[in-house]
């Protein structure tokens, strides 16, 4: 954070049938704190995808940009 790091991360996400997010893998990262991204996306919640009336698991990718400001 002291260096005010910034970068981009592409992470694969598995959205479960209850809408919870499981970071599946970091696909690309141009800065070291990719583990922080995985921890952050675990807190996200989605409405589950549905096939007919049934909730289903889906895989998606998220493209994230970040800047650590040192506060």
PDB file of N, CA, C and O in Angstrom:
ATOM      1  N   UNK A   1       0.813  -1.192   0.000  1.00  0.00           N
ATOM      2  CA  UNK A   1       0.000   0.000   0.000  1.00  0.00           C
ATOM      3  C   UNK A   1       0.857   1.256   0.000  1.00  0.00           C
ATOM      4  O   UNK A   1       0.471   2.279  -0.566  1.00  0.00           O
ATOM      5  N   UNK A   2       2.019   1.177   0.636  1.00  0.00           N
ATOM      6  CA  UNK A   2       2.868   2.368   0.692  1.00  0.00           C
ATOM      7  C   UNK A   2       3.265   2.844  -0.689  1.00  0.00           C
ATOM      8  O   UNK A   2       3.469   4.040  -0.897  1.00  0.00           O
ATOM      9  N   UNK A   3       3.377   1.918  -1.642  1.00  0.00           N
ATOM     10  CA  UNK A   3       3.758   2.284  -2.999  1.00  0.00           C
ATOM     11  C   UNK A   3       2.557   2.700  -3.838  1.00  0.00           C
ATOM     12  O   UNK A   3       2.703   2.979  -5.028  1.00  0.00           O
ATOM     13  N   UNK A   4       1.370   2.744  -3.236  1.00  0.00           N
ATOM     14  CA  UNK A   4       0.139   3.073  -3.954  1.00  0.00           C
ATOM     15  C   UNK A   4      -0.022   2.171  -5.174  1.00  0.00           C
ATOM     16  O   UNK A   4      -0.257   2.639  -6.288  1.00  0.00           O
ATOM     17  N   UNK A   5       0.110   0.873  -4.939  1.00  0.00           N
ATOM     18  CA  UNK A   5       0.035  -0.104  -6.032  1.00  0.00           C
ATOM     19  C   UNK A   5      -1.302  -0.004  -6.753  1.00  0.00           C
ATOM     20  O   UNK A   5      -2.343   0.255  -6.151  1.00  0.00           O
ATOM     21  N   UNK A   6      -1.239  -0.215  -8.036  1.00  0.00           N
ATOM     22  CA  UNK A   6      -2.449  -0.274  -8.846  1.00  0.00           C
ATOM     23  C   UNK A   6      -2.256  -1.348  -9.882  1.00  0.00           C
ATOM     24  O   UNK A   6      -1.129  -1.700 -10.229  1.00  0.00           O
ATOM     25  N   UNK A   7      -3.350  -1.865 -10.371  1.00  0.00           N
ATOM     26  CA  UNK A   7      -3.227  -2.899 -11.378  1.00  0.00           C
ATOM     27  C   UNK A   7      -4.569  -3.438 -11.809  1.00  0.00           C
ATOM     28  O   UNK A   7      -5.621  -2.907 -11.453  1.00  0.00           O
ATOM     29  N   UNK A   8      -4.512  -4.491 -12.573  1.00  0.00           N
ATOM     30  CA  UNK A   8      -5.689  -5.151 -13.105  1.00  0.00           C
ATOM     31  C   UNK A   8      -5.605  -6.635 -12.806  1.00  0.00           C
ATOM     32  O   UNK A   8      -4.530  -7.234 -12.838  1.00  0.00           O
ATOM     33  N   UNK A   9      -6.753  -7.212 -12.515  1.00  0.00           N
ATOM     34  CA  UNK A   9      -6.833  -8.638 -12.222  1.00  0.00           C
ATOM     35  C   UNK A   9      -8.019  -9.202 -12.990  1.00  0.00           C
ATOM     36  O   UNK A   9      -9.083  -8.583 -13.034  1.00  0.00           O
ATOM     37  N   UNK A  10      -7.845 -10.363 -13.591  1.00  0.00           N
ATOM     38  CA  UNK A  10      -8.943 -11.106 -14.184  1.00  0.00           C
ATOM     39  C   UNK A  10      -9.074 -12.386 -13.361  1.00  0.00           C
ATOM     40  O   UNK A  10      -8.124 -13.159 -13.232  1.00  0.00           O
ATOM     41  N   UNK A  11     -10.266 -12.592 -12.809  1.00  0.00           N
ATOM     42  CA  UNK A  11     -10.467 -13.744 -11.941  1.00  0.00           C
ATOM     43  C   UNK A  11     -11.674 -14.542 -12.431  1.00  0.00           C
ATOM     44  O   UNK A  11     -12.703 -13.977 -12.800  1.00  0.00           O
ATOM     45  N   UNK A  12     -11.525 -15.858 -12.427  1.00  0.00           N
ATOM     46  CA  UNK A  12     -12.645 -16.739 -12.757  1.00  0.00           C
ATOM     47  C   UNK A  12     -13.482 -16.953 -11.514  1.00  0.00           C
ATOM     48  O   UNK A  12     -12.942 -17.201 -10.436  1.00  0.00           O
ATOM     49  N   UNK A  13     -14.797 -16.859 -11.651  1.00  0.00           N
ATOM     50  CA  UNK A  13     -15.701 -16.986 -10.515  1.00  0.00           C
ATOM     51  C   UNK A  13     -16.714 -18.090 -10.762  1.00  0.00           C
ATOM     52  O   UNK A  13     -17.261 -18.212 -11.858  1.00  0.00           O
ATOM     53  N   UNK A  14     -16.955 -18.879  -9.751  1.00  0.00           N
ATOM     54  CA  UNK A  14     -18.013 -19.871  -9.792  1.00  0.00           C
ATOM     55  C   UNK A  14     -19.141 -19.338  -8.925  1.00  0.00           C
ATOM     56  O   UNK A  14     -18.972 -19.180  -7.716  1.00  0.00           O
ATOM     57  N   UNK A  15     -20.296 -19.058  -9.534  1.00  0.00           N
ATOM     58  CA  UNK A  15     -21.452 -18.573  -8.797  1.00  0.00           C
ATOM     59  C   UNK A  15     -22.297 -19.793  -8.450  1.00  0.00           C
ATOM     60  O   UNK A  15     -22.795 -20.485  -9.337  1.00  0.00           O
ATOM     61  N   UNK A  16     -22.452 -20.049  -7.163  1.00  0.00           N
ATOM     62  CA  UNK A  16     -23.160 -21.242  -6.695  1.00  0.00           C
ATOM     63  C   UNK A  16     -24.669 -21.056  -6.798  1.00  0.00           C
ATOM     64  O   UNK A  16     -25.148 -19.961  -7.095  1.00  0.00           O
ATOM     65  N   UNK A  17     -25.409 -22.120  -6.554  1.00  0.00           N
ATOM     66  CA  UNK A  17     -26.862 -22.077  -6.664  1.00  0.00           C
ATOM     67  C   UNK A  17     -27.513 -21.190  -5.607  1.00  0.00           C
ATOM     68  O   UNK A  17     -28.684 -20.834  -5.740  1.00  0.00           O
ATOM     69  N   UNK A  18     -26.776 -20.832  -4.565  1.00  0.00           N
ATOM     70  CA  UNK A  18     -27.319 -19.915  -3.551  1.00  0.00           C
ATOM     71  C   UNK A  18     -26.855 -18.474  -3.783  1.00  0.00           C
ATOM     72  O   UNK A  18     -27.165 -17.594  -2.979  1.00  0.00           O
ATOM     73  N   UNK A  19     -26.118 -18.221  -4.870  1.00  0.00           N
ATOM     74  CA  UNK A  19     -25.642 -16.882  -5.193  1.00  0.00           C
ATOM     75  C   UNK A  19     -24.294 -16.546  -4.596  1.00  0.00           C
ATOM     76  O   UNK A  19     -23.766 -15.462  -4.845  1.00  0.00           O
ATOM     77  N   UNK A  20     -23.721 -17.450  -3.811  1.00  0.00           N
ATOM     78  CA  UNK A  20     -22.399 -17.189  -3.242  1.00  0.00           C
ATOM     79  C   UNK A  20     -21.331 -17.337  -4.317  1.00  0.00           C
ATOM     80  O   UNK A  20     -21.527 -18.031  -5.315  1.00  0.00           O
ATOM     81  N   UNK A  21     -20.210 -16.681  -4.100  1.00  0.00           N
ATOM     82  CA  UNK A  21     -19.128 -16.646  -5.087  1.00  0.00           C
ATOM     83  C   UNK A  21     -17.935 -17.423  -4.562  1.00  0.00           C
ATOM     84  O   UNK A  21     -17.507 -17.246  -3.422  1.00  0.00           O
ATOM     85  N   UNK A  22     -17.406 -18.287  -5.417  1.00  0.00           N
ATOM     86  CA  UNK A  22     -16.179 -19.010  -5.120  1.00  0.00           C
ATOM     87  C   UNK A  22     -15.141 -18.585  -6.148  1.00  0.00           C
ATOM     88  O   UNK A  22     -15.269 -18.912  -7.327  1.00  0.00           O
ATOM     89  N   UNK A  23     -14.095 -17.844  -5.706  1.00  0.00           N
ATOM     90  CA  UNK A  23     -13.053 -17.513  -6.681  1.00  0.00           C
ATOM     91  C   UNK A  23     -12.407 -18.808  -7.153  1.00  0.00           C
ATOM     92  O   UNK A  23     -11.845 -19.557  -6.354  1.00  0.00           O
ATOM     93  N   UNK A  24     -12.487 -19.064  -8.433  1.00  0.00           N
ATOM     94  CA  UNK A  24     -12.003 -20.316  -8.982  1.00  0.00           C
ATOM     95  C   UNK A  24     -10.515 -20.238  -9.301  1.00  0.00           C
ATOM     96  O   UNK A  24      -9.748 -21.139  -8.961  1.00  0.00           O
ATOM     97  N   UNK A  25     -10.118 -19.160  -9.952  1.00  0.00           N
ATOM     98  CA  UNK A  25      -8.712 -18.994 -10.272  1.00  0.00           C
ATOM     99  C   UNK A  25      -8.438 -17.555 -10.700  1.00  0.00           C
ATOM    100  O   UNK A  25      -9.300 -16.884 -11.266  1.00  0.00           O
ATOM    101  N   UNK A  26      -7.245 -17.107 -10.423  1.00  0.00           N
ATOM    102  CA  UNK A  26      -6.801 -15.823 -10.953  1.00  0.00           C
ATOM    103  C   UNK A  26      -6.260 -16.114 -12.339  1.00  0.00           C
ATOM    104  O   UNK A  26      -5.281 -16.844 -12.493  1.00  0.00           O
ATOM    105  N   UNK A  27      -6.897 -15.543 -13.343  1.00  0.00           N
ATOM    106  CA  UNK A  27      -6.541 -15.819 -14.728  1.00  0.00           C
ATOM    107  C   UNK A  27      -5.393 -14.926 -15.171  1.00  0.00           C
ATOM    108  O   UNK A  27      -4.510 -15.361 -15.910  1.00  0.00           O
ATOM    109  N   UNK A  28      -5.403 -13.693 -14.725  1.00  0.00           N
ATOM    110  CA  UNK A  28      -4.344 -12.767 -15.091  1.00  0.00           C
ATOM    111  C   UNK A  28      -4.227 -11.678 -14.051  1.00  0.00           C
ATOM    112  O   UNK A  28      -5.229 -11.231 -13.492  1.00  0.00           O
ATOM    113  N   UNK A  29      -3.016 -11.254 -13.792  1.00  0.00           N
ATOM    114  CA  UNK A  29      -2.798 -10.225 -12.782  1.00  0.00           C
ATOM    115  C   UNK A  29      -1.499  -9.510 -13.110  1.00  0.00           C
ATOM    116  O   UNK A  29      -0.468 -10.145 -13.335  1.00  0.00           O
ATOM    117  N   UNK A  30      -1.555  -8.176 -13.137  1.00  0.00           N
ATOM    118  CA  UNK A  30      -0.323  -7.439 -13.401  1.00  0.00           C
ATOM    119  C   UNK A  30       0.223  -6.774 -12.136  1.00  0.00           C
ATOM    120  O   UNK A  30       1.046  -5.862 -12.214  1.00  0.00           O
ATOM    121  N   UNK A  31      -0.240  -7.238 -10.970  1.00  0.00           N
ATOM    122  CA  UNK A  31       0.256  -6.709  -9.699  1.00  0.00           C
ATOM    123  C   UNK A  31       0.174  -7.810  -8.646  1.00  0.00           C
ATOM    124  O   UNK A  31      -0.632  -8.729  -8.792  1.00  0.00           O
ATOM    125  N   UNK A  32       0.989  -7.744  -7.583  1.00  0.00           N
ATOM    126  CA  UNK A  32       1.084  -8.837  -6.620  1.00  0.00           C
ATOM    127  C   UNK A  32      -0.135  -9.147  -5.757  1.00  0.00           C
ATOM    128  O   UNK A  32      -0.290 -10.313  -5.395  1.00  0.00           O
ATOM    129  N   UNK A  33      -1.016  -8.210  -5.392  1.00  0.00           N
ATOM    130  CA  UNK A  33      -2.010  -8.566  -4.379  1.00  0.00           C
ATOM    131  C   UNK A  33      -3.229  -9.323  -4.900  1.00  0.00           C
ATOM    132  O   UNK A  33      -4.351  -9.013  -4.501  1.00  0.00           O
ATOM    133  N   UNK A  34      -3.042 -10.303  -5.778  1.00  0.00           N
ATOM    134  CA  UNK A  34      -4.169 -11.073  -6.296  1.00  0.00           C
ATOM    135  C   UNK A  34      -4.928 -11.781  -5.191  1.00  0.00           C
ATOM    136  O   UNK A  34      -6.140 -11.968  -5.303  1.00  0.00           O
ATOM    137  N   UNK A  35      -4.248 -12.180  -4.128  1.00  0.00           N
ATOM    138  CA  UNK A  35      -4.917 -12.853  -3.012  1.00  0.00           C
ATOM    139  C   UNK A  35      -5.950 -11.937  -2.366  1.00  0.00           C
ATOM    140  O   UNK A  35      -6.972 -12.411  -1.870  1.00  0.00           O
ATOM    141  N   UNK A  36      -5.697 -10.639  -2.367  1.00  0.00           N
ATOM    142  CA  UNK A  36      -6.661  -9.688  -1.817  1.00  0.00           C
ATOM    143  C   UNK A  36      -7.928  -9.670  -2.654  1.00  0.00           C
ATOM    144  O   UNK A  36      -9.027  -9.527  -2.118  1.00  0.00           O
ATOM    145  N   UNK A  37      -7.783  -9.813  -3.949  1.00  0.00           N
ATOM    146  CA  UNK A  37      -8.947  -9.840  -4.834  1.00  0.00           C
ATOM    147  C   UNK A  37      -9.789 -11.075  -4.537  1.00  0.00           C
ATOM    148  O   UNK A  37     -11.012 -10.980  -4.445  1.00  0.00           O
ATOM    149  N   UNK A  38      -9.155 -12.222  -4.389  1.00  0.00           N
ATOM    150  CA  UNK A  38      -9.888 -13.454  -4.089  1.00  0.00           C
ATOM    151  C   UNK A  38     -10.661 -13.310  -2.785  1.00  0.00           C
ATOM    152  O   UNK A  38     -11.815 -13.731  -2.703  1.00  0.00           O
ATOM    153  N   UNK A  39     -10.046 -12.724  -1.773  1.00  0.00           N
ATOM    154  CA  UNK A  39     -10.734 -12.506  -0.501  1.00  0.00           C
ATOM    155  C   UNK A  39     -11.917 -11.570  -0.661  1.00  0.00           C
ATOM    156  O   UNK A  39     -12.962 -11.773  -0.042  1.00  0.00           O
ATOM    157  N   UNK A  40     -11.759 -10.551  -1.483  1.00  0.00           N
ATOM    158  CA  UNK A  40     -12.838  -9.574  -1.677  1.00  0.00           C
ATOM    159  C   UNK A  40     -14.023 -10.193  -2.412  1.00  0.00           C
ATOM    160  O   UNK A  40     -15.167  -9.991  -2.007  1.00  0.00           O
ATOM    161  N   UNK A  41     -13.772 -10.943  -3.486  1.00  0.00           N
ATOM    162  CA  UNK A  41     -14.891 -11.468  -4.265  1.00  0.00           C
ATOM    163  C   UNK A  41     -15.670 -12.551  -3.529  1.00  0.00           C
ATOM    164  O   UNK A  41     -16.825 -12.816  -3.865  1.00  0.00           O
ATOM    165  N   UNK A  42     -15.061 -13.174  -2.542  1.00  0.00           N
ATOM    166  CA  UNK A  42     -15.804 -14.145  -1.719  1.00  0.00           C
ATOM    167  C   UNK A  42     -16.960 -13.475  -0.977  1.00  0.00           C
ATOM    168  O   UNK A  42     -17.902 -14.152  -0.563  1.00  0.00           O
ATOM    169  N   UNK A  43     -16.899 -12.175  -0.807  1.00  0.00           N
ATOM    170  CA  UNK A  43     -17.950 -11.437  -0.099  1.00  0.00           C
ATOM    171  C   UNK A  43     -19.095 -11.044  -1.030  1.00  0.00           C
ATOM    172  O   UNK A  43     -20.156 -10.642  -0.552  1.00  0.00           O
ATOM    173  N   UNK A  44     -18.912 -11.146  -2.330  1.00  0.00           N
ATOM    174  CA  UNK A  44     -19.954 -10.775  -3.282  1.00  0.00           C
ATOM    175  C   UNK A  44     -21.093 -11.776  -3.232  1.00  0.00           C
ATOM    176  O   UNK A  44     -20.885 -12.942  -2.898  1.00  0.00           O
ATOM    177  N   UNK A  45     -22.299 -11.327  -3.564  1.00  0.00           N
ATOM    178  CA  UNK A  45     -23.467 -12.192  -3.670  1.00  0.00           C
ATOM    179  C   UNK A  45     -24.229 -11.822  -4.935  1.00  0.00           C
ATOM    180  O   UNK A  45     -24.381 -10.647  -5.269  1.00  0.00           O
ATOM    181  N   UNK A  46     -24.695 -12.833  -5.619  1.00  0.00           N
ATOM    182  CA  UNK A  46     -25.481 -12.656  -6.833  1.00  0.00           C
ATOM    183  C   UNK A  46     -26.821 -13.352  -6.663  1.00  0.00           C
ATOM    184  O   UNK A  46     -26.957 -14.259  -5.841  1.00  0.00           O
ATOM    185  N   UNK A  47     -27.804 -12.928  -7.436  1.00  0.00           N
ATOM    186  CA  UNK A  47     -29.016 -13.732  -7.578  1.00  0.00           C
ATOM    187  C   UNK A  47     -28.590 -14.942  -8.404  1.00  0.00           C
ATOM    188  O   UNK A  47     -27.945 -14.775  -9.439  1.00  0.00           O
ATOM    189  N   UNK A  48     -28.930 -16.144  -7.977  1.00  0.00           N
ATOM    190  CA  UNK A  48     -28.466 -17.315  -8.718  1.00  0.00           C
ATOM    191  C   UNK A  48     -29.027 -17.352 -10.141  1.00  0.00           C
ATOM    192  O   UNK A  48     -30.153 -16.921 -10.389  1.00  0.00           O
ATOM    193  N   UNK A  49     -28.229 -17.868 -11.060  1.00  0.00           N
ATOM    194  CA  UNK A  49     -28.701 -18.100 -12.420  1.00  0.00           C
ATOM    195  C   UNK A  49     -29.738 -19.217 -12.363  1.00  0.00           C
ATOM    196  O   UNK A  49     -29.705 -20.066 -11.473  1.00  0.00           O
ATOM    197  N   UNK A  50     -30.641 -19.203 -13.306  1.00  0.00           N
ATOM    198  CA  UNK A  50     -31.699 -20.223 -13.322  1.00  0.00           C
ATOM    199  C   UNK A  50     -31.799 -20.858 -14.697  1.00  0.00           C
ATOM    200  O   UNK A  50     -31.615 -20.208 -15.726  1.00  0.00           O
ATOM    201  N   UNK A  51     -32.088 -22.116 -14.680  1.00  0.00           N
ATOM    202  CA  UNK A  51     -32.414 -22.868 -15.886  1.00  0.00           C
ATOM    203  C   UNK A  51     -33.828 -23.372 -15.658  1.00  0.00           C
ATOM    204  O   UNK A  51     -34.051 -24.300 -14.881  1.00  0.00           O
ATOM    205  N   UNK A  52     -34.780 -22.755 -16.343  1.00  0.00           N
ATOM    206  CA  UNK A  52     -36.184 -23.008 -16.008  1.00  0.00           C
ATOM    207  C   UNK A  52     -36.436 -22.380 -14.641  1.00  0.00           C
ATOM    208  O   UNK A  52     -36.168 -21.196 -14.439  1.00  0.00           O
ATOM    209  N   UNK A  53     -36.943 -23.161 -13.717  1.00  0.00           N
ATOM    210  CA  UNK A  53     -37.182 -22.663 -12.354  1.00  0.00           C
ATOM    211  C   UNK A  53     -36.098 -23.077 -11.373  1.00  0.00           C
ATOM    212  O   UNK A  53     -36.170 -22.732 -10.194  1.00  0.00           O
ATOM    213  N   UNK A  54     -35.106 -23.806 -11.837  1.00  0.00           N
ATOM    214  CA  UNK A  54     -34.072 -24.340 -10.954  1.00  0.00           C
ATOM    215  C   UNK A  54     -32.819 -23.466 -10.944  1.00  0.00           C
ATOM    216  O   UNK A  54     -32.327 -23.085 -12.006  1.00  0.00           O
ATOM    217  N   UNK A  55     -32.294 -23.142  -9.750  1.00  0.00           N
ATOM    218  CA  UNK A  55     -31.010 -22.430  -9.709  1.00  0.00           C
ATOM    219  C   UNK A  55     -29.881 -23.354 -10.183  1.00  0.00           C
ATOM    220  O   UNK A  55     -29.878 -24.550  -9.889  1.00  0.00           O
ATOM    221  N   UNK A  56     -28.927 -22.780 -10.919  1.00  0.00           N
ATOM    222  CA  UNK A  56     -27.798 -23.552 -11.432  1.00  0.00           C
ATOM    223  C   UNK A  56     -26.494 -22.809 -11.152  1.00  0.00           C
ATOM    224  O   UNK A  56     -26.481 -21.589 -10.988  1.00  0.00           O
ATOM    225  N   UNK A  57     -25.407 -23.561 -11.100  1.00  0.00           N
ATOM    226  CA  UNK A  57     -24.081 -22.963 -10.946  1.00  0.00           C
ATOM    227  C   UNK A  57     -23.624 -22.438 -12.297  1.00  0.00           C
ATOM    228  O   UNK A  57     -23.897 -23.047 -13.331  1.00  0.00           O
ATOM    229  N   UNK A  58     -22.925 -21.301 -12.285  1.00  0.00           N
ATOM    230  CA  UNK A  58     -22.376 -20.747 -13.518  1.00  0.00           C
ATOM    231  C   UNK A  58     -20.944 -20.286 -13.265  1.00  0.00           C
ATOM    232  O   UNK A  58     -20.558 -19.981 -12.137  1.00  0.00           O
ATOM    233  N   UNK A  59     -20.172 -20.244 -14.345  1.00  0.00           N
ATOM    234  CA  UNK A  59     -18.807 -19.731 -14.288  1.00  0.00           C
ATOM    235  C   UNK A  59     -18.784 -18.422 -15.054  1.00  0.00           C
ATOM    236  O   UNK A  59     -19.376 -18.320 -16.129  1.00  0.00           O
ATOM    237  N   UNK A  60     -18.111 -17.424 -14.515  1.00  0.00           N
ATOM    238  CA  UNK A  60     -17.959 -16.150 -15.202  1.00  0.00           C
ATOM    239  C   UNK A  60     -16.579 -15.598 -14.920  1.00  0.00           C
ATOM    240  O   UNK A  60     -15.893 -16.057 -14.007  1.00  0.00           O
ATOM    241  N   UNK A  61     -16.178 -14.630 -15.692  1.00  0.00           N
ATOM    242  CA  UNK A  61     -14.926 -13.943 -15.403  1.00  0.00           C
ATOM    243  C   UNK A  61     -15.239 -12.504 -15.015  1.00  0.00           C
ATOM    244  O   UNK A  61     -16.177 -11.895 -15.528  1.00  0.00           O
ATOM    245  N   UNK A  62     -14.442 -11.981 -14.110  1.00  0.00           N
ATOM    246  CA  UNK A  62     -14.567 -10.586 -13.679  1.00  0.00           C
ATOM    247  C   UNK A  62     -13.241  -9.896 -13.959  1.00  0.00           C
ATOM    248  O   UNK A  62     -12.177 -10.418 -13.626  1.00  0.00           O
ATOM    249  N   UNK A  63     -13.309  -8.738 -14.562  1.00  0.00           N
ATOM    250  CA  UNK A  63     -12.131  -7.918 -14.852  1.00  0.00           C
ATOM    251  C   UNK A  63     -12.148  -6.767 -13.853  1.00  0.00           C
ATOM    252  O   UNK A  63     -13.052  -5.932 -13.876  1.00  0.00           O
ATOM    253  N   UNK A  64     -11.160  -6.724 -12.986  1.00  0.00           N
ATOM    254  CA  UNK A  64     -11.127  -5.751 -11.898  1.00  0.00           C
ATOM    255  C   UNK A  64      -9.899  -4.861 -11.997  1.00  0.00           C
ATOM    256  O   UNK A  64      -8.807  -5.320 -12.331  1.00  0.00           O
ATOM    257  N   UNK A  65     -10.092  -3.591 -11.703  1.00  0.00           N
ATOM    258  CA  UNK A  65      -8.983  -2.653 -11.582  1.00  0.00           C
ATOM    259  C   UNK A  65      -8.945  -2.180 -10.140  1.00  0.00           C
ATOM    260  O   UNK A  65      -9.989  -2.025  -9.507  1.00  0.00           O
ATOM    261  N   UNK A  66      -7.755  -1.951  -9.620  1.00  0.00           N
ATOM    262  CA  UNK A  66      -7.649  -1.521  -8.235  1.00  0.00           C
ATOM    263  C   UNK A  66      -6.509  -0.527  -8.072  1.00  0.00           C
ATOM    264  O   UNK A  66      -5.594  -0.443  -8.891  1.00  0.00           O
ATOM    265  N   UNK A  67      -6.606   0.218  -6.984  1.00  0.00           N
ATOM    266  CA  UNK A  67      -5.523   1.111  -6.569  1.00  0.00           C
ATOM    267  C   UNK A  67      -5.511   1.121  -5.050  1.00  0.00           C
ATOM    268  O   UNK A  67      -6.524   1.425  -4.420  1.00  0.00           O
ATOM    269  N   UNK A  68      -4.378   0.792  -4.463  1.00  0.00           N
ATOM    270  CA  UNK A  68      -4.218   0.832  -3.014  1.00  0.00           C
ATOM    271  C   UNK A  68      -3.676   2.212  -2.656  1.00  0.00           C
ATOM    272  O   UNK A  68      -2.617   2.620  -3.134  1.00  0.00           O
ATOM    273  N   UNK A  69      -4.414   2.921  -1.813  1.00  0.00           N
ATOM    274  CA  UNK A  69      -4.038   4.315  -1.564  1.00  0.00           C
ATOM    275  C   UNK A  69      -3.232   4.536  -0.280  1.00  0.00           C
ATOM    276  O   UNK A  69      -2.835   5.668  -0.001  1.00  0.00           O
ATOM    277  N   UNK A  70      -2.985   3.497   0.499  1.00  0.00           N
ATOM    278  CA  UNK A  70      -2.115   3.643   1.668  1.00  0.00           C
ATOM    279  C   UNK A  70      -2.773   4.225   2.893  1.00  0.00           C
ATOM    280  O   UNK A  70      -2.088   4.496   3.879  1.00  0.00           O
ATOM    281  N   UNK A  71      -4.067   4.426   2.870  1.00  0.00           N
ATOM    282  CA  UNK A  71      -4.745   4.952   4.055  1.00  0.00           C
ATOM    283  C   UNK A  71      -4.989   3.888   5.074  1.00  0.00           C
ATOM    284  O   UNK A  71      -5.551   4.165   6.133  1.00  0.00           O
TER     285      UNK A  71
END
